[in-house]
Amino acid sequence: MATTKEYRDFVLEQLSLLDNITCKSMMGEYLLYYNGILFGGIYDDRLLVKIVDGNKKYNMKESIPYDSAKPMYLVADIDNKETLREIVIETCKGLPIKK
């Protein structure tokens, strides 16, 4: 099942407290970047972020985005824009910056 454009638009609206969010379509799903850093994606109408030490404190459940993929954290409550903003920032802090 691919992600709906309506859900993608909803997630992007919830991420509106962050500048420089970009979204790229990939095989019916969407990859999400913050300041050029790939931090997660929208898979089957679910927002998932990469697992890093800094975002473990949010007690999110692991979920598989697609077959044979590494586990990611499922952001179950995306209604709180402030918390969502913090999760994205903490996730990106723990990811390497590509040169």
C-alpha positions as CSV (number, residue, x, y, z in Angstrom):
1,M,0.0,0.0,0.0
2,A,1.5,3.3,-1.0
3,T,1.2,6.5,1.0
4,T,-1.6,8.8,0.1
5,K,-0.9,12.4,-1.0
6,E,-3.3,13.6,1.6
7,Y,-1.3,11.9,4.4
8,R,1.9,13.3,2.9
9,D,0.5,16.8,3.0
10,F,-0.7,16.3,6.5
11,V,2.8,15.3,7.7
12,L,4.4,18.2,5.9
13,E,1.9,20.5,7.6
14,Q,2.8,19.0,11.0
15,L,6.5,19.6,10.2
16,S,5.8,23.3,9.4
17,L,7.7,24.5,12.5
18,L,10.9,23.4,10.8
19,D,12.5,25.4,7.9
20,N,14.2,23.5,5.1
21,I,12.1,20.4,5.1
22,T,12.1,18.7,1.7
23,C,10.2,15.7,0.6
24,K,11.1,13.4,-2.3
25,S,8.9,10.8,-3.9
26,M,10.3,7.3,-4.0
27,M,8.4,4.3,-5.3
28,G,5.0,5.4,-3.9
29,E,6.5,6.5,-0.6
30,Y,8.3,9.7,0.5
31,L,11.8,10.4,1.9
32,L,12.1,13.4,4.3
33,Y,15.1,15.6,4.7
34,Y,15.9,18.4,7.1
35,N,18.6,20.8,6.1
36,G,19.7,18.2,3.5
37,I,19.9,15.3,6.0
38,L,17.7,12.3,5.3
39,F,16.1,11.7,8.7
40,G,13.1,9.5,7.8
41,G,10.2,9.0,5.5
42,I,6.5,8.3,5.1
43,Y,5.7,4.7,4.4
44,D,2.2,3.2,4.1
45,D,0.7,6.3,5.8
46,R,3.2,6.1,8.7
47,L,5.9,8.6,9.7
48,L,9.1,6.8,10.5
49,V,12.5,8.3,11.6
50,K,15.9,6.8,11.7
51,I,17.0,5.3,15.0
52,V,19.8,7.3,16.7
53,D,20.9,7.6,20.4
54,G,19.4,11.1,20.7
55,N,15.8,10.1,19.8
56,K,15.6,7.0,22.1
57,K,14.3,9.2,24.9
58,Y,10.9,9.6,23.0
59,N,10.1,5.9,23.6
60,M,8.9,5.3,20.0
61,K,8.3,1.7,18.8
62,E,10.4,0.2,16.1
63,S,8.8,-0.5,12.8
64,I,9.9,-1.8,9.4
65,P,9.3,0.6,6.6
66,Y,9.3,-2.1,3.9
67,D,10.5,-5.6,3.4
68,S,14.3,-6.1,4.0
69,A,14.7,-2.6,5.4
70,K,16.4,-1.7,8.7
71,P,14.0,-0.9,11.6
72,M,13.1,2.7,12.1
73,Y,11.1,4.5,14.9
74,L,7.4,5.0,14.3
75,V,6.2,8.5,15.2
76,A,2.8,7.6,16.5
77,D,1.7,11.0,17.8
78,I,2.4,13.5,15.0
79,D,-0.3,15.9,16.2
80,N,2.1,17.7,18.6
81,K,4.1,19.9,16.3
82,E,6.6,20.9,19.1
83,T,7.4,17.4,20.0
84,L,7.7,16.4,16.3
85,R,10.1,19.3,15.8
86,E,12.3,18.1,18.7
87,I,12.3,14.5,17.4
88,V,13.4,15.6,13.9
89,I,16.2,17.9,15.3
90,E,17.4,15.1,17.7
91,T,17.4,12.6,14.9
92,C,19.4,14.8,12.6
93,K,21.9,15.6,15.3
94,G,22.7,11.9,15.5
95,L,23.1,11.4,11.8
96,P,26.3,12.0,9.8
97,I,26.4,15.0,7.5
98,K,27.2,14.0,3.9
99,K,29.9,15.9,2.2
